[in-house]
Each structure stands twice: as structure tokens, then as C-alpha cells.
């Protein structure tokens, strides 16, 4: 991945963190956010990854579609 693409990708990911309300809910505490991300990674490594990803994907798509319909 080239530098410009990587930067764009990281900005998009940061936007998703903001959009999910995690910045406000954690008081913008980066250690808390990082710990939460580590917990998510552990969940994906330990459990039924496919089912978890499907559940999260559906939830995310629902919100994206809802926002698109409001536009």
C-alpha cells in the first residue's frame, strides 16, 4: 500500500471510531480505545470468527443504509 493510500485508509478508520461514538464514550482516552481494540482482536482469535464478523458486518451495514436513506 502506498503512503497516500495508507493515510487515506487510516483517516477512514479514525472516522469510523468517531462515528461509532467511541471517542466521546471513552473520554478520548487512547489507552482505553487501544485496550478495546485488543479485546476485539482477542474475540476474533478465540471465538467463531465468521459468526462474529457476520454479526458486526450486518450491524454496520444497517447503520450505513439508514444514513444513506436519510440523505
CHARMM internal coordinates of N, CA and C (Angstrom, degrees):
IC EDIT
DIST 1 N 1 CA 1.4474
DIST 1 CA 1 C 1.5294
ANGL 1 N 1 CA 1 C 108.51
DIST 1 C 2 N 1.2970
ANGL 1 CA 1 C 2 N 116.30
DIHE 1 N 1 CA 1 C 2 N 130.87
DIST 2 N 2 CA 1.4597
ANGL 1 C 2 N 2 CA 120.22
DIHE 1 CA 1 C 2 N 2 CA -179.57
DIST 2 CA 2 C 1.5252
ANGL 2 N 2 CA 2 C 110.34
DIHE 1 C 2 N 2 CA 2 C -76.58
DIST 2 C 3 N 1.3024
ANGL 2 CA 2 C 3 N 115.50
DIHE 2 N 2 CA 2 C 3 N 162.89
DIST 3 N 3 CA 1.4622
ANGL 2 C 3 N 3 CA 121.44
DIHE 2 CA 2 C 3 N 3 CA -173.99
DIST 3 CA 3 C 1.5326
ANGL 3 N 3 CA 3 C 112.53
DIHE 2 C 3 N 3 CA 3 C -57.95
DIST 3 C 4 N 1.3091
ANGL 3 CA 3 C 4 N 117.25
DIHE 3 N 3 CA 3 C 4 N -45.82
DIST 4 N 4 CA 1.4685
ANGL 3 C 4 N 4 CA 120.77
DIHE 3 CA 3 C 4 N 4 CA -179.29
DIST 4 CA 4 C 1.5282
ANGL 4 N 4 CA 4 C 110.92
DIHE 3 C 4 N 4 CA 4 C -63.03
DIST 4 C 5 N 1.3314
ANGL 4 CA 4 C 5 N 116.66
DIHE 4 N 4 CA 4 C 5 N -43.66
DIST 5 N 5 CA 1.4664
ANGL 4 C 5 N 5 CA 121.03
DIHE 4 CA 4 C 5 N 5 CA 178.74
DIST 5 CA 5 C 1.5216
ANGL 5 N 5 CA 5 C 110.86
DIHE 4 C 5 N 5 CA 5 C -63.67
DIST 5 C 6 N 1.3235
ANGL 5 CA 5 C 6 N 116.36
DIHE 5 N 5 CA 5 C 6 N -41.77
DIST 6 N 6 CA 1.4621
ANGL 5 C 6 N 6 CA 120.97
DIHE 5 CA 5 C 6 N 6 CA 179.74
DIST 6 CA 6 C 1.5245
ANGL 6 N 6 CA 6 C 110.32
DIHE 5 C 6 N 6 CA 6 C -63.57
DIST 6 C 7 N 1.3228
ANGL 6 CA 6 C 7 N 116.98
DIHE 6 N 6 CA 6 C 7 N -44.08
DIST 7 N 7 CA 1.4632
ANGL 6 C 7 N 7 CA 121.05
DIHE 6 CA 6 C 7 N 7 CA 178.72
DIST 7 CA 7 C 1.5215
ANGL 7 N 7 CA 7 C 110.67
DIHE 6 C 7 N 7 CA 7 C -60.73
DIST 7 C 8 N 1.3152
ANGL 7 CA 7 C 8 N 117.32
DIHE 7 N 7 CA 7 C 8 N -45.22
DIST 8 N 8 CA 1.4659
ANGL 7 C 8 N 8 CA 122.00
DIHE 7 CA 7 C 8 N 8 CA 178.58
DIST 8 CA 8 C 1.5263
ANGL 8 N 8 CA 8 C 110.33
DIHE 7 C 8 N 8 CA 8 C -60.61
DIST 8 C 9 N 1.3146
ANGL 8 CA 8 C 9 N 116.39
DIHE 8 N 8 CA 8 C 9 N -43.87
DIST 9 N 9 CA 1.4662
ANGL 8 C 9 N 9 CA 121.68
DIHE 8 CA 8 C 9 N 9 CA -179.99
DIST 9 CA 9 C 1.5350
ANGL 9 N 9 CA 9 C 110.96
DIHE 8 C 9 N 9 CA 9 C -62.07
DIST 9 C 10 N 1.3259
ANGL 9 CA 9 C 10 N 116.86
DIHE 9 N 9 CA 9 C 10 N -44.53
DIST 10 N 10 CA 1.4636
ANGL 9 C 10 N 10 CA 120.83
DIHE 9 CA 9 C 10 N 10 CA 179.75
DIST 10 CA 10 C 1.5283
ANGL 10 N 10 CA 10 C 111.58
DIHE 9 C 10 N 10 CA 10 C -65.40
DIST 10 C 11 N 1.3159
ANGL 10 CA 10 C 11 N 117.30
DIHE 10 N 10 CA 10 C 11 N -37.33
DIST 11 N 11 CA 1.4652
ANGL 10 C 11 N 11 CA 120.76
DIHE 10 CA 10 C 11 N 11 CA 176.91
DIST 11 CA 11 C 1.5230
ANGL 11 N 11 CA 11 C 110.32
DIHE 10 C 11 N 11 CA 11 C -64.66
DIST 11 C 12 N 1.3270
ANGL 11 CA 11 C 12 N 117.14
DIHE 11 N 11 CA 11 C 12 N -41.63
DIST 12 N 12 CA 1.4667
ANGL 11 C 12 N 12 CA 120.68
DIHE 11 CA 11 C 12 N 12 CA 177.22
DIST 12 CA 12 C 1.5242
ANGL 12 N 12 CA 12 C 111.14
DIHE 11 C 12 N 12 CA 12 C -61.29
DIST 12 C 13 N 1.3334
ANGL 12 CA 12 C 13 N 116.97
DIHE 12 N 12 CA 12 C 13 N -43.64
DIST 13 N 13 CA 1.4612
ANGL 12 C 13 N 13 CA 120.33
DIHE 12 CA 12 C 13 N 13 CA 179.24
DIST 13 CA 13 C 1.5255
ANGL 13 N 13 CA 13 C 111.23
DIHE 12 C 13 N 13 CA 13 C -63.08
DIST 13 C 14 N 1.3223
ANGL 13 CA 13 C 14 N 116.46
DIHE 13 N 13 CA 13 C 14 N -41.44
DIST 14 N 14 CA 1.4606
ANGL 13 C 14 N 14 CA 120.10
DIHE 13 CA 13 C 14 N 14 CA 176.40
DIST 14 CA 14 C 1.5201
ANGL 14 N 14 CA 14 C 111.68
DIHE 13 C 14 N 14 CA 14 C -61.85
DIST 14 C 15 N 1.3172
ANGL 14 CA 14 C 15 N 116.58
DIHE 14 N 14 CA 14 C 15 N -37.69
DIST 15 N 15 CA 1.4612
ANGL 14 C 15 N 15 CA 121.10
DIHE 14 CA 14 C 15 N 15 CA 176.59
DIST 15 CA 15 C 1.5145
ANGL 15 N 15 CA 15 C 112.24
DIHE 14 C 15 N 15 CA 15 C -62.72
DIST 15 C 16 N 1.3261
ANGL 15 CA 15 C 16 N 116.54
DIHE 15 N 15 CA 15 C 16 N -36.88
DIST 16 N 16 CA 1.4628
ANGL 15 C 16 N 16 CA 120.11
DIHE 15 CA 15 C 16 N 16 CA 177.80
DIST 16 CA 16 C 1.5232
ANGL 16 N 16 CA 16 C 111.43
DIHE 15 C 16 N 16 CA 16 C -68.07
DIST 16 C 17 N 1.3199
ANGL 16 CA 16 C 17 N 116.76
DIHE 16 N 16 CA 16 C 17 N -38.07
DIST 17 N 17 CA 1.4661
ANGL 16 C 17 N 17 CA 120.86
DIHE 16 CA 16 C 17 N 17 CA 176.17
DIST 17 CA 17 C 1.5275
ANGL 17 N 17 CA 17 C 109.04
DIHE 16 C 17 N 17 CA 17 C -60.69
DIST 17 C 18 N 1.3123
ANGL 17 CA 17 C 18 N 116.45
DIHE 17 N 17 CA 17 C 18 N -45.49
DIST 18 N 18 CA 1.4688
ANGL 17 C 18 N 18 CA 121.96
DIHE 17 CA 17 C 18 N 18 CA 178.65
DIST 18 CA 18 C 1.5233
ANGL 18 N 18 CA 18 C 110.60
DIHE 17 C 18 N 18 CA 18 C -64.14
DIST 18 C 19 N 1.3211
ANGL 18 CA 18 C 19 N 116.67
DIHE 18 N 18 CA 18 C 19 N -46.84
DIST 19 N 19 CA 1.4626
ANGL 18 C 19 N 19 CA 122.54
DIHE 18 CA 18 C 19 N 19 CA -176.86
DIST 19 CA 19 C 1.5288
ANGL 19 N 19 CA 19 C 111.81
DIHE 18 C 19 N 19 CA 19 C -61.90
DIST 19 C 20 N 1.3195
ANGL 19 CA 19 C 20 N 116.64
DIHE 19 N 19 CA 19 C 20 N -33.87
DIST 20 N 20 CA 1.4635
ANGL 19 C 20 N 20 CA 121.44
DIHE 19 CA 19 C 20 N 20 CA 179.27
DIST 20 CA 20 C 1.5286
ANGL 20 N 20 CA 20 C 111.95
DIHE 19 C 20 N 20 CA 20 C -74.93
DIST 20 C 21 N 1.3214
ANGL 20 CA 20 C 21 N 116.75
DIHE 20 N 20 CA 20 C 21 N -8.17
DIST 21 N 21 CA 1.4563
ANGL 20 C 21 N 21 CA 120.41
DIHE 20 CA 20 C 21 N 21 CA 179.37
DIST 21 CA 21 C 1.5117
ANGL 21 N 21 CA 21 C 114.07
DIHE 20 C 21 N 21 CA 21 C 83.60
DIST 21 C 22 N 1.3270
ANGL 21 CA 21 C 22 N 116.58
DIHE 21 N 21 CA 21 C 22 N 9.28
DIST 22 N 22 CA 1.4628
ANGL 21 C 22 N 22 CA 119.83
DIHE 21 CA 21 C 22 N 22 CA -175.45
DIST 22 CA 22 C 1.5223
ANGL 22 N 22 CA 22 C 113.18
DIHE 21 C 22 N 22 CA 22 C -69.51
DIST 22 C 23 N 1.3101
ANGL 22 CA 22 C 23 N 117.30
DIHE 22 N 22 CA 22 C 23 N -29.84
DIST 23 N 23 CA 1.4672
ANGL 22 C 23 N 23 CA 120.11
DIHE 22 CA 22 C 23 N 23 CA -179.93
DIST 23 CA 23 C 1.5259
ANGL 23 N 23 CA 23 C 109.48
DIHE 22 C 23 N 23 CA 23 C -64.29
DIST 23 C 24 N 1.3218
ANGL 23 CA 23 C 24 N 116.31
DIHE 23 N 23 CA 23 C 24 N -48.59
DIST 24 N 24 CA 1.4569
ANGL 23 C 24 N 24 CA 120.55
DIHE 23 CA 23 C 24 N 24 CA -179.59
DIST 24 CA 24 C 1.5274
ANGL 24 N 24 CA 24 C 111.57
DIHE 23 C 24 N 24 CA 24 C -68.61
DIST 24 C 25 N 1.3222
ANGL 24 CA 24 C 25 N 116.60
DIHE 24 N 24 CA 24 C 25 N -42.61
DIST 25 N 25 CA 1.4671
ANGL 24 C 25 N 25 CA 120.57
DIHE 24 CA 24 C 25 N 25 CA -176.70
DIST 25 CA 25 C 1.5213
ANGL 25 N 25 CA 25 C 113.16
DIHE 24 C 25 N 25 CA 25 C -65.33
DIST 25 C 26 N 1.3210
ANGL 25 CA 25 C 26 N 116.84
DIHE 25 N 25 CA 25 C 26 N -25.79
DIST 26 N 26 CA 1.4683
ANGL 25 C 26 N 26 CA 120.73
DIHE 25 CA 25 C 26 N 26 CA -179.37
DIST 26 CA 26 C 1.5217
ANGL 26 N 26 CA 26 C 112.49
DIHE 25 C 26 N 26 CA 26 C -103.25
DIST 26 C 27 N 1.3174
ANGL 26 CA 26 C 27 N 117.40
DIHE 26 N 26 CA 26 C 27 N 3.36
DIST 27 N 27 CA 1.4570
ANGL 26 C 27 N 27 CA 120.26
DIHE 26 CA 26 C 27 N 27 CA -176.61
DIST 27 CA 27 C 1.5152
ANGL 27 N 27 CA 27 C 111.99
DIHE 26 C 27 N 27 CA 27 C 65.92
DIST 27 C 28 N 1.3216
ANGL 27 CA 27 C 28 N 116.30
DIHE 27 N 27 CA 27 C 28 N 29.08
DIST 28 N 28 CA 1.4709
ANGL 27 C 28 N 28 CA 122.90
DIHE 27 CA 27 C 28 N 28 CA -179.72
DIST 28 CA 28 C 1.5296
ANGL 28 N 28 CA 28 C 111.57
DIHE 27 C 28 N 28 CA 28 C 57.13
DIST 28 C 29 N 1.3241
ANGL 28 CA 28 C 29 N 115.55
DIHE 28 N 28 CA 28 C 29 N 33.77
DIST 29 N 29 CA 1.4716
ANGL 28 C 29 N 29 CA 121.81
DIHE 28 CA 28 C 29 N 29 CA -179.99
DIST 29 CA 29 C 1.5253
ANGL 29 N 29 CA 29 C 108.45
DIHE 28 C 29 N 29 CA 29 C -88.48
DIST 29 C 30 N 1.3048
ANGL 29 CA 29 C 30 N 116.48
DIHE 29 N 29 CA 29 C 30 N 106.88
DIST 30 N 30 CA 1.4653
ANGL 29 C 30 N 30 CA 121.10
DIHE 29 CA 29 C 30 N 30 CA -175.70
DIST 30 CA 30 C 1.5221
ANGL 30 N 30 CA 30 C 112.82
DIHE 29 C 30 N 30 CA 30 C -63.86
DIST 30 C 31 N 1.3266
ANGL 30 CA 30 C 31 N 117.34
DIHE 30 N 30 CA 30 C 31 N -32.49
DIST 31 N 31 CA 1.4654
ANGL 30 C 31 N 31 CA 119.91
DIHE 30 CA 30 C 31 N 31 CA 177.81
DIST 31 CA 31 C 1.5254
ANGL 31 N 31 CA 31 C 110.31
DIHE 30 C 31 N 31 CA 31 C -65.76
DIST 31 C 32 N 1.3328
ANGL 31 CA 31 C 32 N 116.86
DIHE 31 N 31 CA 31 C 32 N -40.02
DIST 32 N 32 CA 1.4661
ANGL 31 C 32 N 32 CA 120.81
DIHE 31 CA 31 C 32 N 32 CA 177.66
DIST 32 CA 32 C 1.5213
ANGL 32 N 32 CA 32 C 109.92
DIHE 31 C 32 N 32 CA 32 C -64.82
DIST 32 C 33 N 1.3250
ANGL 32 CA 32 C 33 N 116.47
DIHE 32 N 32 CA 32 C 33 N -46.68
DIST 33 N 33 CA 1.4611
ANGL 32 C 33 N 33 CA 119.90
DIHE 32 CA 32 C 33 N 33 CA 179.48
DIST 33 CA 33 C 1.5283
ANGL 33 N 33 CA 33 C 111.35
DIHE 32 C 33 N 33 CA 33 C -60.20
DIST 33 C 34 N 1.3135
ANGL 33 CA 33 C 34 N 116.58
DIHE 33 N 33 CA 33 C 34 N -44.91
DIST 34 N 34 CA 1.4651
ANGL 33 C 34 N 34 CA 120.00
DIHE 33 CA 33 C 34 N 34 CA 179.95
DIST 34 CA 34 C 1.5275
ANGL 34 N 34 CA 34 C 110.42
DIHE 33 C 34 N 34 CA 34 C -63.29
DIST 34 C 35 N 1.3262
ANGL 34 CA 34 C 35 N 116.89
DIHE 34 N 34 CA 34 C 35 N -42.32
DIST 35 N 35 CA 1.4645
ANGL 34 C 35 N 35 CA 120.59
DIHE 34 CA 34 C 35 N 35 CA 176.76
DIST 35 CA 35 C 1.5184
ANGL 35 N 35 CA 35 C 111.75
DIHE 34 C 35 N 35 CA 35 C -59.89
DIST 35 C 36 N 1.3284
ANGL 35 CA 35 C 36 N 116.10
DIHE 35 N 35 CA 35 C 36 N -40.46
DIST 36 N 36 CA 1.4633
ANGL 35 C 36 N 36 CA 120.14
DIHE 35 CA 35 C 36 N 36 CA 178.00
DIST 36 CA 36 C 1.5258
ANGL 36 N 36 CA 36 C 110.81
DIHE 35 C 36 N 36 CA 36 C -64.03
DIST 36 C 37 N 1.3266
ANGL 36 CA 36 C 37 N 116.25
DIHE 36 N 36 CA 36 C 37 N -42.61
DIST 37 N 37 CA 1.4647
ANGL 36 C 37 N 37 CA 119.54
DIHE 36 CA 36 C 37 N 37 CA 178.30
DIST 37 CA 37 C 1.5259
ANGL 37 N 37 CA 37 C 111.29
DIHE 36 C 37 N 37 CA 37 C -63.72
DIST 37 C 38 N 1.3246
ANGL 37 CA 37 C 38 N 116.57
DIHE 37 N 37 CA 37 C 38 N -38.24
DIST 38 N 38 CA 1.4694
ANGL 37 C 38 N 38 CA 120.06
DIHE 37 CA 37 C 38 N 38 CA 176.94
DIST 38 CA 38 C 1.5247
ANGL 38 N 38 CA 38 C 110.67
DIHE 37 C 38 N 38 CA 38 C -63.70
DIST 38 C 39 N 1.3299
ANGL 38 CA 38 C 39 N 116.70
DIHE 38 N 38 CA 38 C 39 N -38.70
DIST 39 N 39 CA 1.4682
ANGL 38 C 39 N 39 CA 120.38
DIHE 38 CA 38 C 39 N 39 CA 177.17
DIST 39 CA 39 C 1.5200
ANGL 39 N 39 CA 39 C 111.18
DIHE 38 C 39 N 39 CA 39 C -63.74
DIST 39 C 40 N 1.3279
ANGL 39 CA 39 C 40 N 116.43
DIHE 39 N 39 CA 39 C 40 N -40.59
DIST 40 N 40 CA 1.4657
ANGL 39 C 40 N 40 CA 120.07
DIHE 39 CA 39 C 40 N 40 CA 176.81
DIST 40 CA 40 C 1.5256
ANGL 40 N 40 CA 40 C 110.83
DIHE 39 C 40 N 40 CA 40 C -61.84
DIST 40 C 41 N 1.3224
ANGL 40 CA 40 C 41 N 116.23
DIHE 40 N 40 CA 40 C 41 N -42.98
DIST 41 N 41 CA 1.4681
ANGL 40 C 41 N 41 CA 120.21
DIHE 40 CA 40 C 41 N 41 CA 179.11
DIST 41 CA 41 C 1.5257
ANGL 41 N 41 CA 41 C 110.63
DIHE 40 C 41 N 41 CA 41 C -62.62
DIST 41 C 42 N 1.3304
ANGL 41 CA 41 C 42 N 116.78
DIHE 41 N 41 CA 41 C 42 N -40.66
DIST 42 N 42 CA 1.4647
ANGL 41 C 42 N 42 CA 120.88
DIHE 41 CA 41 C 42 N 42 CA 178.31
DIST 42 CA 42 C 1.5223
ANGL 42 N 42 CA 42 C 110.41
DIHE 41 C 42 N 42 CA 42 C -63.44
DIST 42 C 43 N 1.3328
ANGL 42 CA 42 C 43 N 116.57
DIHE 42 N 42 CA 42 C 43 N -42.10
DIST 43 N 43 CA 1.4681
ANGL 42 C 43 N 43 CA 120.31
DIHE 42 CA 42 C 43 N 43 CA 177.84
DIST 43 CA 43 C 1.5190
ANGL 43 N 43 CA 43 C 110.80
DIHE 42 C 43 N 43 CA 43 C -58.38
DIST 43 C 44 N 1.3209
ANGL 43 CA 43 C 44 N 116.50
DIHE 43 N 43 CA 43 C 44 N -42.37
DIST 44 N 44 CA 1.4604
ANGL 43 C 44 N 44 CA 120.17
DIHE 43 CA 43 C 44 N 44 CA -178.31
DIST 44 CA 44 C 1.5246
ANGL 44 N 44 CA 44 C 112.18
DIHE 43 C 44 N 44 CA 44 C -70.73
DIST 44 C 45 N 1.3162
ANGL 44 CA 44 C 45 N 116.76
DIHE 44 N 44 CA 44 C 45 N -29.16
DIST 45 N 45 CA 1.4634
ANGL 44 C 45 N 45 CA 120.38
DIHE 44 CA 44 C 45 N 45 CA 179.45
DIST 45 CA 45 C 1.5240
ANGL 45 N 45 CA 45 C 111.71
DIHE 44 C 45 N 45 CA 45 C -79.40
DIST 45 C 46 N 1.3324
ANGL 45 CA 45 C 46 N 117.13
DIHE 45 N 45 CA 45 C 46 N -33.07
DIST 46 N 46 CA 1.4580
ANGL 45 C 46 N 46 CA 121.00
DIHE 45 CA 45 C 46 N 46 CA -171.55
DIST 46 CA 46 C 1.5232
ANGL 46 N 46 CA 46 C 113.11
DIHE 45 C 46 N 46 CA 46 C -92.86
DIST 46 C 47 N 1.3122
ANGL 46 CA 46 C 47 N 117.41
DIHE 46 N 46 CA 46 C 47 N -35.50
DIST 47 N 47 CA 1.4493
ANGL 46 C 47 N 47 CA 120.15
DIHE 46 CA 46 C 47 N 47 CA -171.64
DIST 47 CA 47 C 1.5065
ANGL 47 N 47 CA 47 C 113.38
DIHE 46 C 47 N 47 CA 47 C -97.63
DIST 47 C 48 N 1.3308
ANGL 47 CA 47 C 48 N 113.48
DIHE 47 N 47 CA 47 C 48 N -160.93
DIST 48 N 48 CA 1.4551
ANGL 47 C 48 N 48 CA 119.88
DIHE 47 CA 47 C 48 N 48 CA 176.42
DIST 48 CA 48 C 1.5229
ANGL 48 N 48 CA 48 C 107.80
DIHE 47 C 48 N 48 CA 48 C -82.49
DIST 48 C 49 N 1.2864
ANGL 48 CA 48 C 49 N 114.81
DIHE 48 N 48 CA 48 C 49 N 92.13
DIST 49 N 49 CA 1.4638
ANGL 48 C 49 N 49 CA 122.13
DIHE 48 CA 48 C 49 N 49 CA -173.76
DIST 49 CA 49 C 1.5231
ANGL 49 N 49 CA 49 C 112.62
DIHE 48 C 49 N 49 CA 49 C -54.32
DIST 49 C 50 N 1.3052
ANGL 49 CA 49 C 50 N 116.98
DIHE 49 N 49 CA 49 C 50 N -44.49
DIST 50 N 50 CA 1.4554
ANGL 49 C 50 N 50 CA 121.36
DIHE 49 CA 49 C 50 N 50 CA -176.07
DIST 50 CA 50 C 1.5277
ANGL 50 N 50 CA 50 C 111.37
DIHE 49 C 50 N 50 CA 50 C -60.89
DIST 50 C 51 N 1.3253
ANGL 50 CA 50 C 51 N 117.27
DIHE 50 N 50 CA 50 C 51 N -46.75
DIST 51 N 51 CA 1.4645
ANGL 50 C 51 N 51 CA 121.00
DIHE 50 CA 50 C 51 N 51 CA 179.92
DIST 51 CA 51 C 1.5233
ANGL 51 N 51 CA 51 C 111.47
DIHE 50 C 51 N 51 CA 51 C -64.58
DIST 51 C 52 N 1.3189
ANGL 51 CA 51 C 52 N 116.27
DIHE 51 N 51 CA 51 C 52 N -41.53
DIST 52 N 52 CA 1.4672
ANGL 51 C 52 N 52 CA 120.69
DIHE 51 CA 51 C 52 N 52 CA 179.90
DIST 52 CA 52 C 1.5191
ANGL 52 N 52 CA 52 C 110.50
DIHE 51 C 52 N 52 CA 52 C -63.58
DIST 52 C 53 N 1.3183
ANGL 52 CA 52 C 53 N 116.86
DIHE 52 N 52 CA 52 C 53 N -46.52
DIST 53 N 53 CA 1.4655
ANGL 52 C 53 N 53 CA 120.39
DIHE 52 CA 52 C 53 N 53 CA 179.52
DIST 53 CA 53 C 1.5261
ANGL 53 N 53 CA 53 C 111.40
DIHE 52 C 53 N 53 CA 53 C -62.97
DIST 53 C 54 N 1.3261
ANGL 53 CA 53 C 54 N 117.03
DIHE 53 N 53 CA 53 C 54 N -39.35
DIST 54 N 54 CA 1.4626
ANGL 53 C 54 N 54 CA 120.94
DIHE 53 CA 53 C 54 N 54 CA 178.39
DIST 54 CA 54 C 1.5210
ANGL 54 N 54 CA 54 C 110.59
DIHE 53 C 54 N 54 CA 54 C -62.48
DIST 54 C 55 N 1.3179
ANGL 54 CA 54 C 55 N 117.21
DIHE 54 N 54 CA 54 C 55 N -44.77
DIST 55 N 55 CA 1.4627
ANGL 54 C 55 N 55 CA 122.05
DIHE 54 CA 54 C 55 N 55 CA 179.00
DIST 55 CA 55 C 1.5235
ANGL 55 N 55 CA 55 C 111.00
DIHE 54 C 55 N 55 CA 55 C -61.06
DIST 55 C 56 N 1.3186
ANGL 55 CA 55 C 56 N 116.75
DIHE 55 N 55 CA 55 C 56 N -48.31
DIST 56 N 56 CA 1.4671
ANGL 55 C 56 N 56 CA 121.13
DIHE 55 CA 55 C 56 N 56 CA -179.44
DIST 56 CA 56 C 1.5191
ANGL 56 N 56 CA 56 C 111.31
DIHE 55 C 56 N 56 CA 56 C -65.89
DIST 56 C 57 N 1.3268
ANGL 56 CA 56 C 57 N 117.45
DIHE 56 N 56 CA 56 C 57 N -39.55
DIST 57 N 57 CA 1.4651
ANGL 56 C 57 N 57 CA 121.50
DIHE 56 CA 56 C 57 N 57 CA -179.81
DIST 57 CA 57 C 1.5280
ANGL 57 N 57 CA 57 C 110.13
DIHE 56 C 57 N 57 CA 57 C -62.42
DIST 57 C 58 N 1.3321
ANGL 57 CA 57 C 58 N 116.43
DIHE 57 N 57 CA 57 C 58 N -44.59
DIST 58 N 58 CA 1.4665
ANGL 57 C 58 N 58 CA 120.43
DIHE 57 CA 57 C 58 N 58 CA 179.30
DIST 58 CA 58 C 1.5245
ANGL 58 N 58 CA 58 C 111.11
DIHE 57 C 58 N 58 CA 58 C -60.96
DIST 58 C 59 N 1.3213
ANGL 58 CA 58 C 59 N 116.35
DIHE 58 N 58 CA 58 C 59 N -44.40
DIST 59 N 59 CA 1.4654
ANGL 58 C 59 N 59 CA 120.58
DIHE 58 CA 58 C 59 N 59 CA -179.95
DIST 59 CA 59 C 1.5287
ANGL 59 N 59 CA 59 C 110.45
DIHE 58 C 59 N 59 CA 59 C -61.80
DIST 59 C 60 N 1.3138
ANGL 59 CA 59 C 60 N 116.82
DIHE 59 N 59 CA 59 C 60 N -44.87
DIST 60 N 60 CA 1.4599
ANGL 59 C 60 N 60 CA 120.63
DIHE 59 CA 59 C 60 N 60 CA 179.75
DIST 60 CA 60 C 1.5153
ANGL 60 N 60 CA 60 C 112.28
DIHE 59 C 60 N 60 CA 60 C -64.93
DIST 60 C 61 N 1.3210
ANGL 60 CA 60 C 61 N 116.78
DIHE 60 N 60 CA 60 C 61 N -43.96
DIST 61 N 61 CA 1.4634
ANGL 60 C 61 N 61 CA 120.39
DIHE 60 CA 60 C 61 N 61 CA 179.99
DIST 61 CA 61 C 1.5230
ANGL 61 N 61 CA 61 C 110.98
DIHE 60 C 61 N 61 CA 61 C -62.94
DIST 61 C 62 N 1.3493
ANGL 61 CA 61 C 62 N 116.39
DIHE 61 N 61 CA 61 C 62 N -38.50
DIST 62 N 62 CA 1.4578
ANGL 61 C 62 N 62 CA 120.30
DIHE 61 CA 61 C 62 N 62 CA 178.81
DIST 62 CA 62 C 1.5315
ANGL 62 N 62 CA 62 C 111.17
DIHE 61 C 62 N 62 CA 62 C -58.17
DIST 62 C 63 N 1.3149
ANGL 62 CA 62 C 63 N 115.91
DIHE 62 N 62 CA 62 C 63 N -45.75
DIST 63 N 63 CA 1.4656
ANGL 62 C 63 N 63 CA 119.90
DIHE 62 CA 62 C 63 N 63 CA -179.74
DIST 63 CA 63 C 1.5237
ANGL 63 N 63 CA 63 C 110.62
DIHE 62 C 63 N 63 CA 63 C -67.31
DIST 63 C 64 N 1.3304
ANGL 63 CA 63 C 64 N 117.72
DIHE 63 N 63 CA 63 C 64 N -44.34
DIST 64 N 64 CA 1.4663
ANGL 63 C 64 N 64 CA 120.54
DIHE 63 CA 63 C 64 N 64 CA 178.12
DIST 64 CA 64 C 1.5331
ANGL 64 N 64 CA 64 C 110.59
DIHE 63 C 64 N 64 CA 64 C -57.56
DIST 64 C 65 N 1.3361
ANGL 64 CA 64 C 65 N 116.68
DIHE 64 N 64 CA 64 C 65 N -45.69
DIST 65 N 65 CA 1.4630
ANGL 64 C 65 N 65 CA 120.71
DIHE 64 CA 64 C 65 N 65 CA -178.76
DIST 65 CA 65 C 1.5201
ANGL 65 N 65 CA 65 C 111.28
DIHE 64 C 65 N 65 CA 65 C -66.37
DIST 65 C 66 N 1.3192
ANGL 65 CA 65 C 66 N 117.05
DIHE 65 N 65 CA 65 C 66 N -38.76
DIST 66 N 66 CA 1.4602
ANGL 65 C 66 N 66 CA 121.58
DIHE 65 CA 65 C 66 N 66 CA 177.97
DIST 66 CA 66 C 1.5247
ANGL 66 N 66 CA 66 C 110.72
DIHE 65 C 66 N 66 CA 66 C -62.84
DIST 66 C 67 N 1.3135
ANGL 66 CA 66 C 67 N 116.83
DIHE 66 N 66 CA 66 C 67 N -43.11
DIST 67 N 67 CA 1.4634
ANGL 66 C 67 N 67 CA 121.15
DIHE 66 CA 66 C 67 N 67 CA 178.88
DIST 67 CA 67 C 1.5224
ANGL 67 N 67 CA 67 C 111.07
DIHE 66 C 67 N 67 CA 67 C -67.03
DIST 67 C 68 N 1.3137
ANGL 67 CA 67 C 68 N 116.06
DIHE 67 N 67 CA 67 C 68 N -38.13
DIST 68 N 68 CA 1.4690
ANGL 67 C 68 N 68 CA 120.47
DIHE 67 CA 67 C 68 N 68 CA 179.28
DIST 68 CA 68 C 1.5296
ANGL 68 N 68 CA 68 C 110.05
DIHE 67 C 68 N 68 CA 68 C -64.70
DIST 68 C 69 N 1.3376
ANGL 68 CA 68 C 69 N 116.51
DIHE 68 N 68 CA 68 C 69 N -38.89
DIST 69 N 69 CA 1.4609
ANGL 68 C 69 N 69 CA 120.85
DIHE 68 CA 68 C 69 N 69 CA -179.52
DIST 69 CA 69 C 1.5285
ANGL 69 N 69 CA 69 C 111.45
DIHE 68 C 69 N 69 CA 69 C -67.59
DIST 69 C 70 N 1.3273
ANGL 69 CA 69 C 70 N 117.08
DIHE 69 N 69 CA 69 C 70 N -29.94
DIST 70 N 70 CA 1.4672
ANGL 69 C 70 N 70 CA 121.49
DIHE 69 CA 69 C 70 N 70 CA 179.43
DIST 70 CA 70 C 1.5244
ANGL 70 N 70 CA 70 C 112.06
DIHE 69 C 70 N 70 CA 70 C -76.03
DIST 70 C 71 N 1.3240
ANGL 70 CA 70 C 71 N 116.64
DIHE 70 N 70 CA 70 C 71 N -20.96
DIST 71 N 71 CA 1.4765
ANGL 70 C 71 N 71 CA 120.60
DIHE 70 CA 70 C 71 N 71 CA -176.89
DIST 71 CA 71 C 1.5032
ANGL 71 N 71 CA 71 C 112.45
DIHE 70 C 71 N 71 CA 71 C -75.47
END
COOR INIT
IC SEED 1 N 1 CA 1 C
IC BUILD
